[in-house]
């Protein structure tokens, strides 16, 4: 009985301490202020496990149809380049101001099921929107199909696939020629479901 009483006291103390911490405003929510290492780690782990659980039952269709890849490239050029880059594009102004920094999707092919779930539902507190509100599943699968090819794609190939669209960059739109800049140096792949 003493254990239960002590446990209740500690829970009450923790709740009060948490409320004081929140009310105090001591935690800096500015996007240009780095997360505390423990905060970044906890939120990252929460995000990874949540996405893995929710995407486990998503079954990808065949993703190697060139028409599907082209459709995905066009949508990616319009909606994703500013945050996730494109072949030949090394950085954007929007990307520099985001915390957490979106993964560079030119460097790895994300797990198709996880990519579909993330594109459709978005991720809270990452600036990744839920594109399922405005795009059907077929269009989202097209973007996933494109993402499987992108890490092996040249800037010229991306430009060819997205030639009929305006490539998004920085705060608005930039000419598709932005996609012909030198390719970034390769780095180790990021986890498939990192903050997008």
C-alpha positions in Angstrom: 0.0 0.0 0.0 2.9 2.4 0.8 4.3 1.7 -2.7 1.0 2.7 -4.4 0.8 5.9 -2.3 4.4 6.8 -3.2 3.8 6.0 -6.9 0.8 8.4 -6.9 2.8 11.1 -5.2 5.6 10.8 -7.8 3.1 10.8 -10.7 1.5 14.0 -9.3 4.9 15.6 -8.9 5.8 14.7 -12.5 2.5 16.1 -13.8 3.1 19.4 -11.9 6.7 19.6 -13.0 5.6 19.1 -16.6 2.9 21.7 -16.4 5.4 24.2 -14.9 7.9 23.4 -17.6 5.3 24.0 -20.3 3.9 27.2 -18.7 7.4 28.6 -18.2 8.1 28.8 -21.9 11.7 27.8 -21.3 11.7 25.4 -24.2 12.6 27.2 -27.4 10.1 26.3 -30.2 11.9 28.4 -32.9 12.7 26.4 -36.0 16.2 27.9 -36.2 17.0 26.6 -32.7 18.4 23.1 -32.6 16.5 20.5 -30.7 18.0 19.2 -27.4 19.6 15.9 -28.3 17.2 14.0 -26.0 14.2 15.7 -27.6 15.4 15.0 -31.1 16.0 11.4 -30.3 12.7 10.8 -28.6 10.6 12.5 -31.3 12.6 10.7 -34.0 12.1 7.3 -32.4 8.4 8.1 -31.9 8.0 9.1 -35.5 9.9 6.0 -36.9 7.9 3.5 -34.8 4.6 5.2 -35.5 5.2 5.2 -39.3 6.4 1.6 -39.3 3.3 0.4 -37.4 0.8 2.3 -39.6 2.4 1.4 -42.9 2.8 -2.3 -42.1 -0.4 -3.3 -43.9 0.1 -1.0 -47.0 0.7 -3.3 -50.0 2.5 -1.5 -53.0 1.4 -2.2 -56.5 3.9 -2.7 -59.3 6.0 0.4 -59.4 8.1 -0.1 -62.5 5.7 1.3 -65.2 7.5 4.2 -67.0 4.2 6.1 -67.3 3.7 5.9 -63.6 7.2 7.0 -62.9 6.8 10.0 -65.3 3.5 11.0 -63.6 5.2 10.8 -60.2 8.1 12.9 -61.4 5.8 15.6 -62.6 4.0 15.7 -59.2 7.3 15.5 -57.3 8.6 18.5 -59.4 5.6 20.6 -58.4 5.2 19.7 -54.8 8.4 18.1 -53.3 11.6 19.6 -54.7 11.7 22.6 -52.4 12.0 20.4 -49.3 13.4 17.0 -50.6 15.6 18.2 -53.5 15.9 16.7 -57.0 18.8 15.2 -59.0 21.3 18.0 -59.5 19.8 20.3 -56.9 21.9 20.7 -53.8 19.9 23.0 -51.5 16.9 25.4 -51.3 16.0 28.3 -49.1 12.9 26.6 -47.7 15.0 23.5 -46.8 17.5 25.5 -44.9 14.8 26.9 -42.6 13.2 23.7 -41.7 13.7 21.8 -38.4 13.8 18.9 -38.6 15.6 19.0 -42.0 13.6 17.0 -44.6 15.5 13.9 -45.9 17.3 14.4 -49.2 15.3 11.9 -51.3 17.9 12.0 -54.1 20.2 9.8 -51.9 18.0 6.8 -51.1 14.8 5.1 -52.2 12.4 5.0 -49.3 10.4 1.9 -48.3 7.4 2.0 -50.7 4.8 1.3 -48.0 6.2 3.9 -45.7 6.6 6.5 -48.4 3.0 6.0 -49.5 1.7 6.4 -45.9 3.9 9.5 -45.3 2.9 11.2 -48.5 -0.8 10.4 -47.9 -1.0 11.3 -44.2 1.9 13.7 -43.6 3.9 14.0 -40.4 3.0 16.3 -37.5 5.5 19.0 -36.5 7.7 18.4 -39.6 6.1 20.6 -42.3 5.3 17.4 -44.2 1.7 17.9 -45.4 -0.9 15.2 -45.8 -1.2 15.1 -49.6 -4.0 12.5 -49.4 -6.3 15.5 -48.7 -5.8 16.7 -52.3 -4.4 13.6 -54.2 -5.9 10.2 -54.9 -4.0 7.0 -54.1 -3.1 6.4 -57.7 -1.3 9.7 -57.8 0.5 9.0 -54.5 1.6 5.6 -55.8 3.0 7.4 -58.9 5.2 9.6 -56.6 6.3 6.5 -54.7 7.2 4.9 -58.1 9.3 7.9 -59.0 11.1 7.9 -55.6 12.3 4.4 -56.3 14.1 5.6 -59.4 15.3 9.0 -58.3 18.5 8.0 -56.5 19.8 6.5 -59.7 18.7 9.4 -61.9 20.7 12.2 -63.5 19.6 15.8 -63.5 19.0 15.5 -67.3 16.7 12.5 -66.8 14.7 14.3 -64.1 14.4 17.4 -66.3 13.2 15.2 -69.2 10.6 13.4 -67.0 9.3 16.7 -65.5 9.7 18.9 -68.6 6.1 19.8 -68.7 6.0 21.1 -65.2 7.6 24.0 -63.3 10.1 22.8 -60.7 9.4 24.1 -57.3 12.4 25.7 -55.5 12.9 28.0 -52.5 9.8 30.0 -51.6 8.0 29.7 -54.9 8.7 28.4 -58.4 12.0 28.4 -60.3 12.7 27.4 -63.9 13.3 23.7 -64.4 16.9 24.5 -65.3 17.5 24.6 -61.5 17.4 20.8 -61.8 20.6 20.8 -63.8 23.0 22.0 -61.1 25.9 19.7 -60.2 24.8 16.6 -58.2 25.6 16.6 -54.5 28.2 14.2 -53.1 26.8 10.9 -51.9 26.3 10.3 -48.2 25.0 7.4 -46.2 21.3 6.7 -46.7 18.8 8.1 -44.2 16.1 6.0 -42.7 13.2 5.5 -45.0 10.8 7.3 -42.8 12.8 10.2 -41.5 11.0 13.5 -41.1 9.7 14.6 -44.5 
